[in-house]
Amino acid sequence: MYYFNNSNKMFFFFILFLSTLISISSNSWFGCWIGLEINLLSFIPLISSPTNLLSSEASLKYFLIQSISSINFLFIILLKLMMLKNFYLNNIFSIMINSSLLMKMGSVPFHFWFPIISEGLTWINNFILMTWQKISPMILLSYYFNKNFLYLMIIFNIIIGAISGLNQTSLRKLMVFSSINNLGWMILTIMISENLWIFYFSMYSFLISILCIFFFNLNMFFINQLFINNISSLIKINLLINFLSLGGLPPFLGFFPKWITINFLMLNNFILMTFLLVMFSLIILFFYIRLTYSCFMFNYIKMKWLKINIKNKFMWILNFSSLISISSMIISTFLFF
């Protein structure tokens, strides 16, 4: 298999960025489909890596899944154009278009490819898959959505994302199921307001980027590496703060977009939806705290010789993110009281 060097990969990063702009700025469904196809073809070379044995399998699986969803998307668009005057089928068309876009995002019940492919990717590629690759399908979803269908998908996302993460030992799968849970929140926010979705997506991308960079620098892929390796207490505290912020624990930074969403749901009498969102967010926080508890409390004497050295630039980023999360506590006292 041919692998691309760094200069070629920078070119594909640019095409990836450009393809998303093509999809979200197109004035026709066919133009949106072209943007999604360019996005797929530009992401495949980025997955390929000569140092990762699972990259070829992951890229092939990703190509097959995305191709199936793209074919479904194009078929439904053409079918809709042929039966434009038939208003009785609009509800079915909206569900089918939403389903193909949900498959592209890795949403429940089309999420089975997401954890499997993530195991063959690096942390940087996982970050792109969990954030940037969701922008185009999410924006297209807001153009033509079925409310009742998406409400059901939101509930499934928050339930499956929370429960499936409980028995995971792989950090990549753990972050994927956390992403599926947050995907339910993001679908809800884009149904409410695009500005709220941009705010939620920005906060989520910032927090997930810090954790992905952390695991990338420490070369960690499993939970037991957090307490086997010799990590300083300052790094552990920063990791705890960022995990709690990502989980949406008040009054950290990650709670703000969730608080705005919950406030809107309560004002519109979505009591059951609010209850489910809050309860399953507690499960997400449970396995985040369990993970950091293992990091703080467990200690392996045999591996003391393995000292983890962190670059100064990375420590500055980690401390800065923690400072933002902590400073949000001070801001929140004025907001809540």
For each residue, the residues with C-beta under 8 A, 3 or more apart:
1: 48 56
2: 48
3: 48 49 50
4: 8 9 12 45 48
5: 8 9
6: 9 10
7: 10 11
8: 4 5 11 12 45
9: 4 5 6 12 13 45 46
10: 6 7 13 14
11: 7 8 14 15
12: 4 8 9 15 16 42 43 45 46
13: 9 10 16 17 46
14: 10 11 17 18
15: 11 12 18 19 38 42
16: 12 13 19 20 39 42 43 46 128 132
17: 13 14 20 21
18: 14 15 21 22 38
19: 15 16 22 23 35 36 38 39 42 136
20: 16 17 23 24 35 39 132 135 136
21: 17 18 24 25 35
22: 18 19 25 26 31 34 35 38
23: 19 20 26 31 32 35 36 39 136 139 140
24: 20 21 35 135 136 139 140
25: 21 22
26: 22 23 30 31 32 34 35
27: 31
28: 31 32
29: 32 33 77 80
30: 26 33 34 77
31: 22 23 26 27 28 34 35
32: 23 26 28 29 35 36 136 140
33: 29 30 36 37 70 73 74 77
34: 22 26 30 31 37 38
35: 19 20 21 22 23 24 26 31 32 38 39 136
36: 19 23 32 33 39 40 66 70 73 104 136 137 140
37: 33 34 40 41 70
38: 15 18 19 22 34 35 41 42
39: 16 19 20 23 35 36 42 43 133 136
40: 36 37 43 44 63 66 67 70
41: 37 38 44
42: 12 15 16 19 38 39 45 46
43: 12 16 39 40 46 47 62 128 133
44: 40 41 47 48 59 62 63
45: 4 8 9 12 42 48
46: 9 12 13 16 42 43 125 128
47: 43 44 55 58 59 62 120 121 125
48: 1 2 3 4 44 45 55 56 59
49: 3 52 55 122
50: 3
51:
52: 49 55 120 121 122
53: 56
54: 57 58 119 120
55: 47 48 49 52 58 59 120 121
56: 1 48 53 59 60
57: 54 60 61 120
58: 47 54 55 61 62 117 119 120 121
59: 44 47 48 55 56 62 63 120
60: 56 57 63 64
61: 57 58 64 65 113 116 117 120
62: 43 44 47 58 59 65 66 113 117
63: 40 44 59 60 66 67
64: 60 61 67 68
65: 61 62 68 69 103 113 117
66: 36 40 62 63 69 70 104
67: 40 63 64 70 71
68: 64 65 71 72 103
69: 65 66 72 73 100 101 103 104 110
70: 33 36 37 40 66 67 73 74 100 104
71: 67 68 74 75
72: 68 69 75 76 96 99 100 103
73: 33 36 69 70 76 77 97 100 101 104
74: 33 70 71 77 78
75: 71 72 78 79
76: 72 73 79 80 93 96 97 100
77: 29 30 33 73 74 80 81 97
78: 74 75 81 82
79: 75 76 82 83 93
80: 29 76 77 83 84 89 93 97
81: 77 78 84
82: 78 79
83: 79 80 86 89
84: 80 81
85:
86: 83 89 90
87: 90
88: 91
89: 80 83 86 92 93
90: 86 87 93 94
91: 88 94 95 146
92: 89 95 96
93: 76 79 80 89 90 96 97
94: 90 91 97 98 144 145 146 149
95: 91 92 98 99 146 149
96: 72 76 92 93 99 100
97: 73 76 77 80 93 94 100 101 144
98: 94 95 101 102 141 144 145 146 149 150 153
99: 72 95 96 102 103 110
100: 69 70 72 73 76 96 97 103 104
101: 69 73 97 98 104 105 137 138 140 141
102: 98 99 105 107 110 137 141 153
103: 65 68 69 72 99 100 106 107 110
104: 36 66 69 70 73 100 101 133 136 137
105: 101 102 133 134 137 138 183
106: 103 110 111 113 114 129 176 179 180 183
107: 102 103 110 111 153 157 180 183 187
108: 111 153 156 157 160 161 180
109: 156
110: 69 99 102 103 106 107 113
111: 106 107 108 114 115 160 180
112: 115 116
113: 61 62 65 106 110 116 117
114: 106 111 117 118 129 176 179 180
115: 111 112 118 119 164 172 173 176 177
116: 61 112 113 119 120
117: 58 61 62 65 113 114 120 121 129
118: 114 115 121 126 129 172 173 175 176
119: 54 58 115 116 170 172 173
120: 47 52 54 55 57 58 59 61 116 117
121: 47 52 55 58 117 118 125 126 129 172
122: 49 52 125 126 216
123: 126 127 172 212 213 215 216
124: 127 128 212 216
125: 46 47 121 122 128 129
126: 118 121 122 123 129 130 172 175 176 212
127: 123 124 130 131 208 209 212
128: 16 43 46 124 125 131 132 133
129: 106 114 117 118 121 125 126 132 133
130: 126 127 133 134 175 176 179 208
131: 127 128 134 135 201 204 205 208 209
132: 16 20 128 129 135
133: 39 43 104 105 128 129 130 136 137
134: 105 130 131 137 138 183 186 201
135: 20 24 131 132 138 139 201
136: 19 20 23 24 32 35 36 39 104 133 139 140
137: 36 101 102 104 105 133 134 140 141
138: 101 105 134 135 141 142 186 187 190 197 201
139: 23 24 135 136 142 143 190
140: 23 24 32 36 101 136 137 143 144
141: 98 101 102 137 138 144 145 150 187 190
142: 138 139 145 190 191 194 197
143: 139 140
144: 94 97 98 140 141
145: 94 98 141 142 149 150 191
146: 91 94 95 98 149 150
147: 150 151 191
148: 151 152
149: 94 95 98 145 146 152 153
150: 98 141 145 146 147 153 154 187 191
151: 147 148 154 155 273
152: 148 149 155 156
153: 98 102 107 108 149 150 156 157 184 187
154: 150 151 157 158 184 187 188 273
155: 151 152 158 159 184 273 276
156: 108 109 152 153 159 160 184
157: 107 108 153 154 160 161 180 181 183 184 187
158: 154 155 161 162 181 184 185 276 277 280 281
159: 155 156 162 163 276 280
160: 108 111 156 157 163 164 177 180
161: 108 157 158 164 165 177 178 179 180 181 182 183 184 280 284
162: 158 159 165 166 177 181 280 281 283 284
163: 159 160 166 280 283
164: 115 160 161 167 168 177 180
165: 161 162 168 173 174 177 178 181 283 284 287
166: 162 163 283 286 287
167: 164
168: 164 165 173 174 177 287
169: 222 223 224
170: 119 173 174 221 222 223
171: 174 175 215 220 221 222 223 225
172: 115 118 119 121 123 126 175 176 221
173: 115 118 119 165 168 170 176 177
174: 165 168 170 171 177 178 223 287 291
175: 118 126 130 171 172 178 179 208 211 212
176: 106 114 115 118 126 130 172 173 179 180
177: 115 160 161 162 164 165 168 173 174 180 181
178: 161 165 174 175 181 182 246 284
179: 106 114 130 161 175 176 182 183 208
180: 106 107 108 111 114 157 160 161 164 176 177 183 184
181: 157 158 161 162 165 177 178 184 185 280 281 284
182: 161 178 179 185 186 204
183: 105 106 107 134 157 161 179 180 186 187
184: 153 154 155 156 157 158 161 180 181 187 188 277
185: 158 181 182 188 189 200 257 258 261 277
186: 134 138 182 183 189 190 197 200 201 204
187: 107 138 141 150 153 154 157 183 184 190 191
188: 154 184 185 191 192 261 273 277
189: 185 186 192 193 196 197 199 200 201 257 261
190: 138 139 141 142 186 187 193 194 196 197
191: 142 145 147 150 187 188
192: 188 189 196 197 261 264
193: 189 190 196 197
194: 142 190 197 198
195: 198 199
196: 189 190 192 193 199 200 257 260 261 264
197: 138 142 186 189 190 192 193 194 200 201
198: 194 195 201 202
199: 189 195 196 202 203 257 260
200: 185 186 189 196 197 203 204 257 258 261
201: 131 134 135 138 186 189 197 198 204 205
202: 198 199 205 206
203: 199 200 206 207 253 254 256 257
204: 131 182 186 200 201 207 208 246 254 257
205: 131 201 202 208 209
206: 202 203 209 210 321
207: 203 204 210 211 242 245 246 253 254 321
208: 127 130 131 175 179 204 205 211 212 246
209: 127 131 205 206 212 213
210: 206 207 213 214 242 317 318 321
211: 175 207 208 214 215 239 242 243 246
212: 123 124 126 127 175 208 209 215 216
213: 123 209 210 216 217 314 317
214: 210 211 217 218 239 242 314 318
215: 123 171 211 212 218 219 220 221
216: 122 123 124 212 213 219
217: 213 214 310 311 314
218: 214 215 225 229 231 308 310
219: 215 216
220: 171 215 225 226 229
221: 170 171 172 215 225
222: 169 170 171 225
223: 169 170 171 174 226 291 294
224: 169 227 228 294
225: 171 218 220 221 222 228 229
226: 220 223 229 231 291 294 295
227: 224 294 295 297 298 299 300
228: 224 225 300 303 306
229: 218 220 225 226 303 306 308
230: 303 304 306 307 308
231: 218 226 235 236 295 308
232: 235 236 308 310
233: 236 237
234: 237 238
235: 231 232 238 239 308 310 315 318
236: 231 232 233 239 240 292 295 296
237: 233 234 240 241 322
238: 234 235 241 242 318 319 321 322
239: 211 214 235 236 242 243 292 295
240: 236 237 243 244 292 295 296
241: 237 238 244 245 252 322 325 326
242: 207 210 211 214 238 239 245 246 318 321 322 325
243: 211 239 240 246 247 288 289 291 292
244: 240 241 247 249 252 254 285 288 289 325
245: 207 241 242 248 249 252 253 254 255 325 328
246: 178 204 207 208 211 242 243 254 288
247: 243 244 254 281 284 285 288
248: 245 252 254 255 258 281 284 285
249: 244 245 252 254 255 285
250: 255 259 332 336
251: 255 328 329 332 333 336
252: 241 244 245 248 249 255 325 328 329
253: 203 207 245 256 324 325 328
254: 203 204 207 244 245 246 247 248 249 257 258 325
255: 245 248 249 250 251 252 258 259 328 332
256: 203 253 259 260 328 332
257: 185 189 196 199 200 203 204 254 260 261
258: 185 200 248 254 255 261 262 277 281
259: 250 255 256 262 263
260: 196 199 256 257 263 264
261: 185 188 189 192 196 200 257 258 264 265 277
262: 258 259 265 266 274 277 278
263: 259 260 266 267
264: 192 196 260 261 267 268
265: 261 262 268 270 273 274 277
266: 262 263 269 270 271 274
267: 263 264
268: 264 265
269: 266
270: 265 266 273 274
271: 266 274 275
272: 275 276
273: 151 154 155 188 265 270 276 277
274: 262 265 266 270 271 277 278
275: 271 272 278 279
276: 155 158 159 272 273 279 280
277: 158 184 185 188 258 261 262 265 273 274 280 281
278: 262 274 275 281 282
279: 275 276 282 283
280: 158 159 161 162 163 181 276 277 283 284
281: 158 162 181 247 248 258 277 278 284 285
282: 278 279 285 286
283: 162 163 165 166 279 280 286 287
284: 161 162 165 178 181 247 248 280 281 287 288
285: 244 247 248 249 281 282 288 289
286: 166 282 283 289 290
287: 165 166 168 174 283 284 290 291
288: 243 244 246 247 284 285 291 292
289: 243 244 285 286 292 293
290: 286 287 293 294
291: 174 223 226 243 287 288 294 295
292: 236 239 240 243 288 289 295 296
293: 289 290 296 297
294: 223 224 226 227 290 291 297 298
295: 226 227 231 236 239 240 291 292 298
296: 236 240 292 293
297: 227 293 294
298: 227 294 295
299: 227
300: 227 228 303 304
301: 304
302:
303: 228 229 230 300 306
304: 230 300 301
305:
306: 228 229 230 303
307: 230
308: 218 229 230 231 232 235
309:
310: 217 218 232 235 314 315 318
311: 217 314 315
312: 315 316
313: 316 317
314: 213 214 217 310 311 317 318
315: 235 310 311 312 318 319
316: 312 313 319 320
317: 210 213 313 314 320 321
318: 210 214 235 238 242 310 314 315 321 322
319: 238 315 316 322 323
320: 316 317 323 324
321: 206 207 210 238 242 317 318 324 325
322: 237 238 241 242 318 319 325 326
323: 319 320 326 327
324: 253 320 321 327 328
325: 241 242 244 245 252 253 254 321 322 328 329
326: 241 322 323 329 330
327: 323 324 330 331
328: 245 251 252 253 255 256 324 325 331 332
329: 251 252 325 326 332 333
330: 326 327 333 334
331: 327 328 334 335
332: 250 251 255 256 328 329 335 336
333: 251 329 330 336 337
334: 330 331 337
335: 331 332
336: 250 251 332 333
337: 333 334
